[in-house]
Amino acid sequence: MGNQSAGTISEQFDLFLRSWKSADGSNKYIARIDRMIADGQVSVVVDYEDLLSFDTELATALIENPDRILSFFKEAAIQVVRTENLAYAESIEKQLQVRIAGLIDKLPLRGVSAKYLDRLVAINGMVVRTSEIKPRVVIAAYACPNEHITYVPQPTGSLKKPDKCSECNEGREFRLETKLSRFTDYQVIRLQELPEELPPGQLPQSIDAELLGDLVNSARPGDRIVITGIVRAEPESGIGAGRQSTFRTRLDANYIDVRGKELEQIQITPEDEAAIRRIAESPRAYDDLVKSIAPAIYGMEAEKEAALLLVAGAPQRILPDGTLSEELSMLLSSETRAALSAMKGLCWQMVL
């Protein structure tokens, strides 16, 4: 595959998108592209097992050299989108992404090492932190002293200036024109080992993943996810005159599969609703809920009550005297308040 030309790879992927059939005989990826256009989306999701069955060599090359292969995939995908809807293809040509789902081999988070640098991997983990959403420049527009505009692609996080003006060859000061530059949403999430995968006596390890475009806000803290991405190495920041010889790993996310259900996605059956109402009508409902926390552990009622309050929470309410409902915590015993404060502190330490 490494000896094949870019045109050959693009043609092969174009054939895959146009010809791959689903179990019912319909064209799977043409249907996905049509749905992407109808929904106003910019990503084509490809199942890795389909690609592996279609062309093993191409699927292997994708794992070993994802930057090169994905660029050819994008070229082929935009051609297929042009066939389906020319106007839409022209509007999303710069934003279109090919995302790879369902890699067969999952890499343990603590197994990420130097040999996986610049390779496509899939990692199981739990999201423990998400950053705020920030705009990241993708193509920066620079104006020279003569007001000529030079566009510079920004593939990395470090802002790159042009060497000289594209029109007058002026190489002096350049001014960034944010209104003419193209930005995309940017977010960093921290992925931590799943508790059941943690070796005995070991602290959980974590890795940061960078999300761009429509991947932003696709996962929340507490979600169990499988993230597909490219392993990168970036220099560690440190005090000293020269650059550090050690690097830290991060992940350029390509696709996120959320495995854990959010609370709003849980379906409440009529039987569940009847059981909830029966518990709510009981005069000992609160005490029974406290006892349901870690029932195998004897005693520690204050800690169990604190755990229940952390899990359940409550909406804010304005009391008759104008204070917020947080003041209701004064009705708790001093032991429960102390346990609740300690647990909140522990939770913040785990997040940070």
Rosetta silent file (secondary structure, phi, psi, omega in degrees, C-alpha in Angstrom):
SEQUENCE: MGNQSAGTISEQFDLFLRSWKSADGSNKYIARIDRMIADGQVSVVVDYEDLLSFDTELATALIENPDRILSFFKEAAIQVVRTENLAYAESIEKQLQVRIAGLIDKLPLRGVSAKYLDRLVAINGMVVRTSEIKPRVVIAAYACPNEHITYVPQPTGSLKKPDKCSECNEGREFRLETKLSRFTDYQVIRLQELPEELPPGQLPQSIDAELLGDLVNSARPGDRIVITGIVRAEPESGIGAGRQSTFRTRLDANYIDVRGKELEQIQITPEDEAAIRRIAESPRAYDDLVKSIAPAIYGMEAEKEAALLLVAGAPQRILPDGTLSEELSMLLSSETRAALSAMKGLCWQMVL
SCORE:     score description
SCORE:     0.000 S_00000001
   1 L     0.000  -33.125 -179.210    0.000    0.000    0.000 S_00000001
   2 L   -63.480  -24.800 -179.787    2.890    2.345    0.725 S_00000001
   3 L   -87.750  -11.636 -179.087    3.914    2.123   -2.974 S_00000001
   4 L   -74.835  149.164 -179.406    0.453    2.906   -4.289 S_00000001
   5 L   -77.351  164.802  178.045   -0.254    6.413   -5.495 S_00000001
   6 H   -60.942  -37.799 -179.773   -2.651    8.787   -3.830 S_00000001
   7 H   -63.904  -38.817  179.742   -5.010    8.416   -6.779 S_00000001
   8 H   -64.591  -43.713  179.664   -5.121    4.642   -6.434 S_00000001
   9 H   -64.470  -44.124  179.369   -5.952    4.813   -2.713 S_00000001
  10 H   -63.198  -40.836  178.998   -8.646    7.437   -3.291 S_00000001
  11 H   -64.341  -39.128  179.949  -10.143    5.391   -6.128 S_00000001
  12 H   -66.014  -41.377  179.343  -10.232    2.260   -3.977 S_00000001
  13 H   -71.111  -35.884  175.258  -11.979    4.070   -1.122 S_00000001
  14 H   -58.676  -44.068  178.081  -14.361    5.731   -3.605 S_00000001
  15 H   -63.030  -40.445  178.406  -15.275    2.246   -4.860 S_00000001
  16 H   -60.168  -48.113 -178.055  -15.786    1.076   -1.275 S_00000001
  17 H   -63.747  -37.373 -174.580  -18.183    3.928   -0.469 S_00000001
  18 H   -82.824  -24.215 -170.173  -20.197    3.467   -3.655 S_00000001
  19 H  -113.333  -16.486 -173.746  -20.388   -0.329   -3.718 S_00000001
  20 L   -68.771  129.159 -176.516  -20.433   -1.701   -0.143 S_00000001
  21 E  -105.686  145.460  173.518  -23.773   -3.331    0.610 S_00000001
  22 L   -84.988  179.960 -175.546  -25.484   -3.829    3.953 S_00000001
  23 L   -61.728  -30.466 -178.762  -27.236   -7.069    4.930 S_00000001
  24 L   -86.393    3.862  177.188  -30.501   -6.011    3.268 S_00000001
  25 L    90.670   -3.877  179.230  -28.734   -5.339   -0.050 S_00000001
  26 L   -82.739  158.600  179.522  -28.889   -1.548    0.128 S_00000001
  27 E   -77.361  107.408 -169.915  -25.838    0.641   -0.413 S_00000001
  28 H   -62.235  -48.321 -171.644  -24.741    1.256    3.173 S_00000001
  29 H   -86.105  -25.966  170.069  -22.486    4.269    2.804 S_00000001
  30 H   -63.164  -39.953  177.671  -24.453    6.064    0.102 S_00000001
  31 H   -64.700  -40.306  178.601  -27.365    5.886    2.559 S_00000001
  32 H   -65.303  -40.411  179.944  -25.168    7.255    5.353 S_00000001
  33 H   -67.079  -40.249  176.690  -23.964   10.096    3.150 S_00000001
  34 H   -62.238  -39.453  178.027  -27.530   10.951    2.133 S_00000001
  35 H   -68.820  -36.980  176.886  -28.516   10.991    5.816 S_00000001
  36 H   -60.890  -42.433  179.291  -25.476   13.156    6.619 S_00000001
  37 H   -65.979  -43.838 -178.825  -26.586   15.664    3.985 S_00000001
  38 H   -63.348  -35.502 -178.752  -30.193   15.644    5.208 S_00000001
  39 H   -87.576   -4.325 -179.616  -29.091   16.229    8.823 S_00000001
  40 L    72.785   28.465 -178.741  -26.579   18.943    7.911 S_00000001
  41 L   -92.199  172.880 -176.181  -23.639   16.939    9.296 S_00000001
  42 L  -130.073   13.103 -176.926  -20.013   16.933    8.122 S_00000001
  43 E  -126.194  135.533  173.389  -18.727   13.455    9.066 S_00000001
  44 E  -104.336  117.421 -178.704  -18.909   10.114    7.249 S_00000001
  45 E   -92.943  124.660 -179.040  -18.637    7.232    9.737 S_00000001
  46 E  -113.834  129.439  176.345  -16.982    4.085    8.327 S_00000001
  47 E   -79.570  123.910 -174.457  -17.109    0.734   10.129 S_00000001
  48 H   -61.152  -36.288 -179.789  -13.596   -0.695   10.222 S_00000001
  49 H   -62.143  -35.060  176.541  -14.779   -4.289    9.838 S_00000001
  50 H   -64.193  -46.144 -179.310  -16.413   -3.364    6.511 S_00000001
  51 H   -64.697  -37.433  179.470  -13.182   -1.812    5.260 S_00000001
  52 H   -65.397  -39.359  178.107  -11.196   -4.833    6.464 S_00000001
  53 H   -70.231  -33.197 -177.949  -13.471   -7.199    4.560 S_00000001
  54 H   -74.732  -44.964 -176.905  -13.312   -5.018    1.438 S_00000001
  55 L  -154.552   99.390 -177.225   -9.520   -4.496    1.309 S_00000001
  56 H   -61.175  -39.757 -178.511   -7.280   -5.927    4.025 S_00000001
  57 H   -65.410  -40.915  178.646   -4.212   -4.069    2.766 S_00000001
  58 H   -66.358  -41.706  179.234   -6.000   -0.744    2.785 S_00000001
  59 H   -64.522  -38.291  178.193   -7.379   -1.355    6.303 S_00000001
  60 H   -67.826  -41.178  178.512   -3.899   -2.259    7.583 S_00000001
  61 H   -62.707  -34.058  177.746   -2.373    0.838    5.986 S_00000001
  62 H   -61.562  -41.445  179.411   -5.009    2.954    7.733 S_00000001
  63 H   -67.005  -42.464 -173.028   -3.844    1.667   11.134 S_00000001
  64 H   -81.259  -29.892 -177.483   -0.148    2.134   10.371 S_00000001
  65 L  -139.734   66.212 -172.167   -0.293    5.482    8.551 S_00000001
  66 H   -65.846  -34.624 -178.275   -3.608    7.148    9.422 S_00000001
  67 H   -60.394  -47.679 -178.647   -2.615   10.732    8.570 S_00000001
  68 H   -67.963  -48.602 -174.637   -1.793    9.861    4.957 S_00000001
  69 H   -67.928  -41.111 -179.428   -4.621    7.392    4.377 S_00000001
  70 H   -64.680  -31.604  177.301   -7.336    9.532    5.987 S_00000001
  71 H   -65.518  -37.570  176.675   -6.386   12.460    3.751 S_00000001
  72 H   -71.592  -36.281  176.494   -7.023   10.260    0.694 S_00000001
  73 H   -60.430  -41.166 -179.270  -10.238    8.979    2.259 S_00000001
  74 H   -63.669  -41.837  178.450  -11.422   12.563    2.643 S_00000001
  75 H   -60.731  -43.808  179.830  -10.733   13.317   -1.023 S_00000001
  76 H   -66.504  -40.887 -177.899  -12.725   10.267   -2.096 S_00000001
  77 H   -63.568  -40.076 -178.494  -15.588   11.036    0.309 S_00000001
  78 H   -67.988  -30.141  176.153  -16.004   14.582   -0.966 S_00000001
  79 H   -67.355  -39.728  177.747  -16.235   13.244   -4.522 S_00000001
  80 H   -66.168  -41.051  178.365  -19.057   10.903   -3.489 S_00000001
  81 H   -63.161  -36.836  177.184  -20.826   13.773   -1.694 S_00000001
  82 H   -60.942  -37.685  178.645  -20.502   15.846   -4.895 S_00000001
  83 H   -64.196  -37.684 -177.707  -22.306   13.100   -6.767 S_00000001
  84 H   -80.620  -39.663 -177.505  -25.150   13.156   -4.255 S_00000001
  85 L  -158.862   98.102 -174.256  -25.387   16.918   -3.707 S_00000001
  86 H   -62.182  -43.908 -177.501  -22.932   19.269   -5.414 S_00000001
  87 H   -63.471  -42.504 -179.664  -23.969   22.416   -3.547 S_00000001
  88 H   -67.612  -38.744  178.797  -23.672   20.758   -0.149 S_00000001
  89 H   -60.125  -41.403  179.731  -20.288   19.255   -1.043 S_00000001
  90 H   -67.593  -30.393 -178.177  -18.918   22.698   -1.904 S_00000001
  91 H   -77.292  -24.523 -176.851  -20.211   24.131    1.384 S_00000001
  92 H  -116.424   12.188 -173.846  -18.540   21.471    3.595 S_00000001
  93 L   -55.373  -38.835 -178.682  -15.455   20.639    1.532 S_00000001
  94 L   -79.036  -26.643 -175.095  -13.084   22.045    4.169 S_00000001
  95 L   -94.356  -16.282 -173.430  -14.953   20.583    7.161 S_00000001
  96 L   -58.438  135.866  178.212  -15.700   17.062    5.879 S_00000001
  97 E  -131.861  144.416  171.158  -14.200   14.260    7.995 S_00000001
  98 E  -102.937  120.861 -175.671  -14.042   10.484    7.598 S_00000001
  99 E  -112.904  136.613 -174.454  -14.407    8.843   11.002 S_00000001
 100 E  -104.356  120.816 -179.329  -13.435    5.231   11.718 S_00000001
 101 E  -113.432  151.410  169.167  -15.610    3.225   14.103 S_00000001
 102 L    74.971   39.503  172.516  -15.277   -0.269   15.525 S_00000001
 103 L   -57.974  137.440 -172.781  -11.559   -1.030   15.481 S_00000001
 104 L   -68.359  -48.281 -177.002  -11.261   -4.726   16.275 S_00000001
 105 L   -92.926  122.189  177.220   -8.335   -4.591   18.716 S_00000001
 106 L   -95.121  128.941 -178.927   -8.796   -2.341   21.755 S_00000001
 107 E   -90.493  125.459  174.785   -5.577   -1.020   23.297 S_00000001
 108 L   -59.923  144.062 -175.619   -5.459   -0.848   27.128 S_00000001
 109 H   -59.487  -41.557 -179.941   -4.916    2.707   28.247 S_00000001
 110 H   -76.933   -2.196  175.761   -1.749    1.847   30.174 S_00000001
 111 H   -89.561   -3.120  178.252   -0.546   -0.008   27.074 S_00000001
 112 L   -68.864  117.592 -176.825   -0.096    3.222   25.090 S_00000001
 113 L  -138.554 -177.351 -174.450    3.652    3.401   24.424 S_00000001
 114 H   -61.057  -28.768 -176.569    6.162    4.824   21.959 S_00000001
 115 H   -70.442  -13.757  178.909    5.574    2.063   19.417 S_00000001
 116 H   -97.858    4.358 -179.243    2.022    3.332   18.856 S_00000001
 117 L   -59.602  134.821  178.477    3.025    6.919   18.009 S_00000001
 118 L    63.360   22.999  175.412    1.272    8.239   14.893 S_00000001
 119 L  -113.088  156.379  177.905   -0.828    5.049   14.650 S_00000001
 120 E   -86.494  126.452 -178.534   -4.594    4.680   14.799 S_00000001
 121 E  -134.345  164.112  172.721   -5.762    2.995   18.014 S_00000001
 122 E  -124.414  130.560 -174.125   -8.987    2.389   19.947 S_00000001
 123 E  -127.804  131.843  171.554   -8.963    2.806   23.748 S_00000001
 124 E   -82.722  145.261  175.345  -11.575    1.927   26.385 S_00000001
 125 E   179.269  179.484  178.075  -11.918    4.343   29.263 S_00000001
 126 E  -118.368  134.387  177.635  -14.016    6.654   31.385 S_00000001
 127 E   -75.475  122.664  179.995  -14.218   10.406   30.860 S_00000001
 128 E  -113.007  -12.084  178.681  -13.196   12.136   34.087 S_00000001
 129 E  -157.537  142.735  172.274  -12.780   15.711   32.867 S_00000001
 130 E  -130.709  139.080  179.940  -13.849   17.912   29.960 S_00000001
 131 L   -85.293  172.770  172.102  -12.477   21.349   29.212 S_00000001
 132 L   -70.166  159.372  179.365  -14.415   24.380   28.088 S_00000001
 133 L   -84.505  130.346 -179.740  -15.053   24.718   24.364 S_00000001
 134 E  -126.405  152.393  172.513  -12.628   27.059   22.632 S_00000001
 135 E   -79.916  134.567  176.891  -12.270   28.254   19.040 S_00000001
 136 E  -120.907  131.463 -177.561   -9.182   26.871   17.301 S_00000001
 137 E   -74.758  132.327  178.998   -7.875   28.374   14.101 S_00000001
 138 E  -103.048  -43.911  174.041   -7.687   25.935   11.185 S_00000001
 139 E  -129.937  116.062 -177.015   -6.686   28.353    8.430 S_00000001
 140 E   -94.443  135.637  177.718   -5.167   31.638    9.578 S_00000001
 141 E  -103.039  122.119 -179.560   -5.419   34.775    7.452 S_00000001
 142 E  -115.231  137.057  177.501   -2.448   37.143    7.764 S_00000001
 143 E  -106.689  131.745  176.537   -2.275   40.677    6.390 S_00000001
 144 L   -84.236  174.889  178.785    1.077   42.188    5.372 S_00000001
 145 L   -57.621  -23.355  178.696    1.826   45.940    5.719 S_00000001
 146 L   -91.297    8.841  176.573    0.383   46.390    2.203 S_00000001
 147 L    69.077   21.123  171.474   -2.895   44.730    3.340 S_00000001
 148 L   -81.264  142.974 -176.309   -2.436   41.658    1.135 S_00000001
 149 E  -102.115  129.525  174.574   -3.944   38.515    2.677 S_00000001
 150 E  -119.524  127.960 -178.647   -1.984   35.241    2.962 S_00000001
 151 E   -98.525  129.971 -177.009   -3.768   32.100    4.149 S_00000001
 152 E  -125.482  116.731  174.854   -1.742   29.621    6.222 S_00000001
 153 E   -62.044  145.016 -177.511   -3.102   26.177    7.246 S_00000001
 154 L  -121.701   83.579 -176.518   -2.661   25.440   10.966 S_00000001
 155 L   -75.507  -19.382 -177.695   -2.349   21.654   11.405 S_00000001
 156 L  -118.081  179.524 -179.030   -0.947   21.867   14.955 S_00000001
 157 L   -77.402  -13.345  179.622   -1.671   23.814   18.108 S_00000001
 158 L   -90.327  127.588 -177.264    1.209   26.248   17.525 S_00000001
 159 L   -69.622  125.734 -177.479    0.275   29.270   15.420 S_00000001
 160 L  -108.083  128.514  178.471    2.338   29.374   12.241 S_00000001
 161 L   -96.660  157.431  177.578    2.996   32.640   10.382 S_00000001
 162 L   -72.326  151.196  176.435    3.787   32.937    6.661 S_00000001
 163 L   -72.518  -36.159  178.444    7.415   33.313    5.607 S_00000001
 164 L  -156.952  164.080 -179.188    6.484   36.013    3.120 S_00000001
 165 L   -68.273  141.274 -178.348    3.449   37.613    1.532 S_00000001
 166 L   -73.675  -13.372 -177.843    1.879   35.595   -1.283 S_00000001
 167 L  -110.445  -48.518 -174.419    1.476   38.718   -3.441 S_00000001
 168 L  -108.875    4.065 -179.595    4.239   41.229   -2.736 S_00000001
 169 L    59.550   19.550  176.976    6.808   38.886   -1.128 S_00000001
 170 L   -68.715  130.442 -176.855    6.878   41.194    1.886 S_00000001
 171 L  -117.786   21.613 -179.320    8.486   39.348    4.781 S_00000001
 172 L   -89.761 -142.020 -175.324    8.116   41.833    7.608 S_00000001
 173 L   -68.369  139.400  175.778    5.383   42.072   10.243 S_00000001
 174 L  -119.149  148.377  179.906    2.112   40.225    9.664 S_00000001
 175 E  -116.875  129.233  179.142   -1.217   40.871   11.352 S_00000001
 176 E   -75.255  124.983  178.162   -3.676   38.066   12.083 S_00000001
 177 L  -102.176   98.108 -175.434   -7.117   38.791   10.620 S_00000001
 178 L   -66.416  -31.720 -178.437   -9.533   36.780   12.756 S_00000001
 179 L   -68.557  -26.717 -179.754  -12.579   37.709   10.662 S_00000001
 180 L   -95.891  -10.830  179.613  -10.999   36.178    7.561 S_00000001
 181 L   -81.179  159.042  177.754   -9.567   33.135    9.362 S_00000001
 182 E  -108.522  129.910 -177.332  -11.454   29.847    9.685 S_00000001
 183 E  -117.854  159.364  172.143  -12.045   28.412   13.154 S_00000001
 184 E  -137.334  160.310  178.006  -13.463   25.179   14.536 S_00000001
 185 E   -69.896  146.458 -176.589  -14.622   24.129   18.000 S_00000001
 186 E  -139.683  137.490  179.736  -11.914   22.620   20.210 S_00000001
 187 E  -152.072  148.688  176.351  -12.114   20.673   23.479 S_00000001
 188 E  -116.395  131.978  174.095   -9.856   18.449   25.569 S_00000001
 189 E  -118.570  151.480  176.705  -11.181   15.467   27.520 S_00000001
 190 E  -107.898  124.565 -178.835   -9.300   13.308   30.008 S_00000001
 191 E  -104.343  131.368 -178.349   -9.741    9.558   29.681 S_00000001
 192 E  -121.917  151.560  179.053   -9.041    7.301   32.668 S_00000001
 193 L   -55.488  144.052  174.943   -8.744    3.536   33.000 S_00000001
 194 L   -69.609  144.242 -178.392  -11.948    1.667   33.769 S_00000001
 195 H   -56.225  -38.437 -177.660  -12.108    0.402   37.379 S_00000001
 196 H   -73.398  -15.109  178.559  -12.482   -3.220   36.288 S_00000001
 197 H   -96.707   -2.114 -176.398   -9.339   -2.970   34.119 S_00000001
 198 L   -77.268  123.915  177.675   -7.191   -1.512   36.891 S_00000001
 199 L   -63.001  147.317 -178.970   -4.439   -3.909   38.082 S_00000001
 200 L   -57.262  134.250  176.839   -4.543   -4.626   41.846 S_00000001
 201 L    77.969    5.155 -177.718   -2.682   -2.039   43.902 S_00000001
 202 L  -105.889  146.728  172.553   -2.210    0.360   40.956 S_00000001
 203 L   -81.230  146.609 -179.181   -3.416    3.932   40.566 S_00000001
 204 L   -67.276  138.798  175.867   -5.500    4.610   37.441 S_00000001
 205 L   -96.101  161.332 -176.649   -3.636    6.095   34.490 S_00000001
 206 E  -143.308  163.255  176.758   -5.085    8.698   32.157 S_00000001
 207 E  -145.208  144.274  177.804   -4.536   10.295   28.763 S_00000001
 208 E   -91.664  140.885  177.911   -5.794   13.551   27.260 S_00000001
 209 E  -124.490  136.782  179.197   -7.650   13.524   23.953 S_00000001
 210 E   -97.987  130.272 -178.420   -8.234   16.526   21.708 S_00000001
 211 E  -113.217  136.912  179.182  -11.654   16.875   20.084 S_00000001
 212 E  -127.665  150.902  172.293  -12.381   19.038   17.050 S_00000001
 213 H    62.130 -128.512 -174.212  -15.538   20.034   15.206 S_00000001
 214 H   -76.148   -3.179  174.285  -18.575   17.807   15.661 S_00000001
 215 H   -79.312  -20.331 -178.992  -16.800   15.600   18.219 S_00000001
 216 L   -59.566  135.782  179.426  -16.929   18.429   20.769 S_00000001
 217 L    66.385   18.669  178.113  -19.382   17.749   23.617 S_00000001
 218 L   -84.434   -9.737  177.811  -19.955   14.177   22.406 S_00000001
 219 L  -139.432  147.708 -178.471  -18.852   12.776   25.791 S_00000001
 220 L  -122.206  159.249  175.409  -19.432   13.907   29.368 S_00000001
 221 L   -56.195  132.283 -177.509  -17.646   13.191   32.652 S_00000001
 222 L    99.851  -16.284  178.896  -18.695    9.752   33.848 S_00000001
 223 L   -72.071  139.169  169.290  -19.302    8.364   30.343 S_00000001
 224 E   -92.601  124.563 -173.688  -17.691    5.061   29.415 S_00000001
 225 E  -134.408  159.178  164.361  -16.412    5.422   25.895 S_00000001
 226 E  -113.011  116.524 -176.967  -14.330    3.755   23.206 S_00000001
 227 E  -108.976  127.336  176.013  -12.297    6.478   21.551 S_00000001
 228 E  -101.135  129.516 -177.677  -10.583    5.979   18.207 S_00000001
 229 E  -167.214  178.294 -178.564   -7.705    8.320   17.526 S_00000001
 230 E  -103.795  127.285 -179.632   -4.103    8.886   16.533 S_00000001
 231 E   -75.293  128.648  179.810   -1.450    8.725   19.258 S_00000001
 232 E  -121.005  159.758  172.661    0.727   11.847   19.323 S_00000001
 233 E  -121.502  129.065  177.491    3.819   12.934   21.245 S_00000001
 234 E  -129.479  145.175 -175.978    4.206   16.535   22.333 S_00000001
 235 E   -61.073  141.056  173.887    7.106   18.099   24.279 S_00000001
 236 L   -76.398  138.944  176.548    6.674   18.458   28.007 S_00000001
 237 L   -79.972  135.203 -178.999    6.819   22.010   29.249 S_00000001
 238 L  -156.396  166.446  179.583    9.616   22.546   31.718 S_00000001
 239 L   -86.225  127.785 -179.222   12.000   25.104   33.144 S_00000001
 240 L   157.999  162.471 -176.695   15.286   25.218   31.303 S_00000001
 241 L   -73.755  -43.362 -175.305   17.133   26.769   28.418 S_00000001
 242 L   -98.308  172.199  177.244   16.767   23.924   25.915 S_00000001
 243 L   -73.142  148.165 -179.023   13.879   21.784   24.817 S_00000001
 244 L   -74.081  147.481  178.966   13.068   18.741   26.900 S_00000001
 245 L   -88.492   -9.490  177.917   14.014   15.314   25.561 S_00000001
 246 L  -101.502  147.970 -178.149   10.923   13.687   27.073 S_00000001
 247 E  -125.038  161.590  173.187    7.455   13.931   25.574 S_00000001
 248 E  -115.505  148.677 -177.801    3.960   13.220   26.806 S_00000001
 249 E   -90.446  148.382  172.087    1.363   11.311   24.830 S_00000001
 250 E  -144.333  174.859 -175.680   -2.024   12.590   23.793 S_00000001
 251 E  -125.651  126.852  168.672   -4.732   11.424   21.428 S_00000001
 252 E   -87.012  105.629 -173.526   -6.111   13.178   18.349 S_00000001
 253 E   -69.011  136.802  174.917   -9.675   11.892   18.489 S_00000001
 254 E  -111.967  -35.383 -179.558  -11.220   10.609   15.276 S_00000001
 255 E  -154.067  144.792  178.543  -14.376    8.910   16.600 S_00000001
 256 E  -127.641  124.892  176.619  -16.085    8.468   19.981 S_00000001
 257 E  -111.389  108.719 -179.161  -18.451    5.629   20.820 S_00000001
 258 E   -81.899  117.114 -178.058  -20.284    6.294   24.090 S_00000001
 259 L   -94.549  -36.698 -179.252  -20.995    2.947   25.748 S_00000001
 260 L   -79.951  139.289 -178.450  -22.342    4.079   29.144 S_00000001
 261 L   -80.453  138.505  168.448  -25.911    5.375   29.221 S_00000001
 262 L   -77.403  158.546 -176.542  -26.713    8.879   30.399 S_00000001
 263 H   -59.090  -38.539 -177.036  -29.535    9.159   32.909 S_00000001
 264 H   -72.309  -11.859  179.705  -31.862   10.781   30.382 S_00000001
 265 H   -91.217   -8.889 -178.723  -31.347    7.832   28.023 S_00000001
 266 L   -74.937  129.095  179.905  -32.564    5.231   30.546 S_00000001
 267 L   -88.434  124.077  178.484  -36.029    3.948   29.707 S_00000001
 268 L   -91.265  116.944  179.102  -38.374    3.739   32.725 S_00000001
 269 L   -81.072  162.365  175.330  -40.770    0.787   32.392 S_00000001
 270 H   -57.107  -35.061  178.184  -44.249    0.767   33.978 S_00000001
 271 H   -66.159  -40.883  177.211  -42.937   -1.770   36.507 S_00000001
 272 H   -62.144  -43.722 -178.719  -40.065    0.586   37.414 S_00000001
 273 H   -63.154  -40.297  179.078  -42.481    3.484   37.829 S_00000001
 274 H   -64.044  -40.766  179.428  -44.746    1.433   40.105 S_00000001
 275 H   -66.363  -39.195  178.687  -41.778    0.434   42.286 S_00000001
 276 H   -63.329  -45.036  179.601  -40.601    4.061   42.520 S_00000001
 277 H   -64.095  -37.064  179.922  -44.046    5.258   43.568 S_00000001
 278 H   -65.087  -40.562  178.250  -44.288    2.461   46.150 S_00000001
 279 H   -66.962  -41.627 -177.339  -40.970    3.512   47.712 S_00000001
 280 H   -64.222  -31.062 -178.672  -41.964    7.202   47.654 S_00000001
 281 H   -79.455  -12.791 -178.407  -45.182    6.511   49.538 S_00000001
 282 L   -75.204  135.850  178.629  -43.375    4.703   52.345 S_00000001
 283 L   -66.687  -17.795  179.657  -42.862    6.779   55.528 S_00000001
 284 L  -106.149   26.477 -175.085  -39.357    5.240   55.813 S_00000001
 285 H   -59.005  -45.331 -177.231  -38.374    5.976   52.202 S_00000001
 286 H   -65.364  -45.139 -179.879  -35.356    8.120   53.132 S_00000001
 287 H   -63.646  -38.432  179.688  -34.024    5.648   55.709 S_00000001
 288 H   -66.447  -36.567  178.194  -34.500    2.743   53.285 S_00000001
 289 H   -66.866  -39.563  177.606  -32.551    4.602   50.583 S_00000001
 290 H   -61.682  -44.068 -179.088  -29.710    5.268   53.012 S_00000001
 291 H   -67.502  -23.082 -178.963  -29.580    1.583   53.951 S_00000001
 292 H   -74.995  -12.880  177.897  -29.514    0.613   50.251 S_00000001
 293 L   -79.713  119.246  179.585  -26.082    2.257   49.873 S_00000001
 294 L    46.294   63.136 -176.203  -23.404   -0.473   50.259 S_00000001
 295 L   -64.495  -20.035 -179.700  -25.715   -2.849   52.181 S_00000001
 296 L   -76.258  -12.429  179.992  -22.862   -5.330   52.670 S_00000001
 297 L   -98.172  125.083 -177.855  -21.024   -2.798   54.882 S_00000001
 298 L   -81.761  138.920  175.969  -22.245   -2.678   58.477 S_00000001
 299 L    75.316 -152.001  179.252  -22.755    0.710   60.131 S_00000001
 300 L    56.491   44.024 -177.463  -21.282    3.968   58.744 S_00000001
 301 H   -61.732  -39.014 -179.169  -24.774    5.496   58.435 S_00000001
 302 H   -63.217  -43.246  179.809  -23.430    9.050   58.152 S_00000001
 303 H   -65.925  -39.256  178.449  -21.126    8.112   55.265 S_00000001
 304 H   -65.256  -40.413  178.577  -23.933    6.210   53.521 S_00000001
 305 H   -64.514  -39.374  178.181  -26.269    9.187   53.906 S_00000001
 306 H   -64.800  -40.895  178.203  -23.596   11.474   52.467 S_00000001
 307 H   -63.420  -40.562  177.836  -23.088    9.116   49.517 S_00000001
 308 H   -61.144  -43.592 -179.002  -26.847    9.086   48.872 S_00000001
 309 H   -65.841  -35.915  177.765  -26.969   12.883   48.876 S_00000001
 310 H   -67.733  -37.238 -178.460  -24.047   13.063   46.431 S_00000001
 311 H   -73.290  -45.012 -173.026  -25.725   10.574   44.090 S_00000001
 312 H   -80.886  -48.313 -176.622  -29.252   12.018   44.250 S_00000001
 313 L    66.569 -172.511  179.572  -28.647   15.756   44.585 S_00000001
 314 L  -166.707  149.144  176.106  -31.510   18.251   44.525 S_00000001
 315 L   -72.245  154.385  176.888  -32.611   21.338   42.592 S_00000001
 316 L   -71.953  141.665  177.025  -32.060   24.745   44.161 S_00000001
 317 L  -134.212  147.166  175.589  -35.079   26.245   45.894 S_00000001
 318 E   -91.669  120.516  179.842  -35.731   29.670   47.401 S_00000001
 319 L   -79.719  163.826 -178.328  -36.880   29.323   51.021 S_00000001
 320 L   -54.752  -30.662 -179.676  -39.487   31.667   52.575 S_00000001
 321 L   -85.519    4.845  176.161  -36.722   33.697   54.262 S_00000001
 322 L    92.923   -5.374  179.614  -35.011   34.249   50.885 S_00000001
 323 L   -85.019  162.039  178.656  -32.113   31.837   51.390 S_00000001
 324 E   -80.972  165.069 -175.126  -31.222   29.023   48.980 S_00000001
 325 H   -68.138  -13.274  177.379  -31.989   25.379   49.665 S_00000001
 326 H   -58.264  -25.377  179.869  -28.324   24.706   50.473 S_00000001
 327 H   -65.540  -16.562  177.820  -29.179   25.953   53.941 S_00000001
 328 H   -65.131  -18.226  178.359  -31.221   22.769   54.382 S_00000001
 329 H   -62.532  -19.918  178.371  -27.917   21.004   54.923 S_00000001
 330 H   -67.806  -17.791  178.237  -27.988   22.478   58.421 S_00000001
 331 H   -77.124  -14.958  179.227  -30.799   20.028   59.164 S_00000001
 332 L   -76.356  159.383  176.614  -28.353   17.154   58.692 S_00000001
 333 L   -68.724  157.574  179.867  -26.387   15.777   61.580 S_00000001
 334 H   -61.801  -34.827  178.961  -22.878   17.111   62.120 S_00000001
 335 H   -64.582  -42.365 -179.869  -21.475   13.659   61.269 S_00000001
 336 H   -67.427  -40.694  178.638  -23.297   13.587   57.919 S_00000001
 337 H   -61.816  -40.334  179.483  -22.205   17.155   57.081 S_00000001
 338 H   -65.881  -42.845  178.873  -18.593   16.221   57.821 S_00000001
 339 H   -65.282  -39.697  179.775  -18.815   13.061   55.704 S_00000001
 340 H   -64.352  -42.489  178.198  -20.471   14.990   52.872 S_00000001
 341 H   -63.608  -42.744  179.987  -17.746   17.641   52.919 S_00000001
 342 H   -64.591  -40.985 -179.322  -15.004   15.005   52.944 S_00000001
 343 H   -67.569  -38.423  177.310  -16.574   13.105   50.030 S_00000001
 344 H   -62.306  -43.101  178.305  -16.933   16.293   47.966 S_00000001
 345 H   -61.369  -41.680  178.438  -13.258   17.057   48.564 S_00000001
 346 H   -63.788  -40.936  179.255  -12.289   13.528   47.531 S_00000001
 347 H   -62.080  -41.273  179.806  -14.380   13.797   44.351 S_00000001
 348 H   -66.023  -38.382  178.108  -12.659   17.058   43.385 S_00000001
 349 H   -63.437  -39.274  179.009   -9.243   15.494   43.964 S_00000001
 350 H   -65.606  -37.752  179.671  -10.161   12.573   41.667 S_00000001
 351 H   -71.336  -41.119 -176.366  -11.326   14.982   38.953 S_00000001
 352 L   -83.600    0.000    0.000   -8.330   17.280   39.217 S_00000001
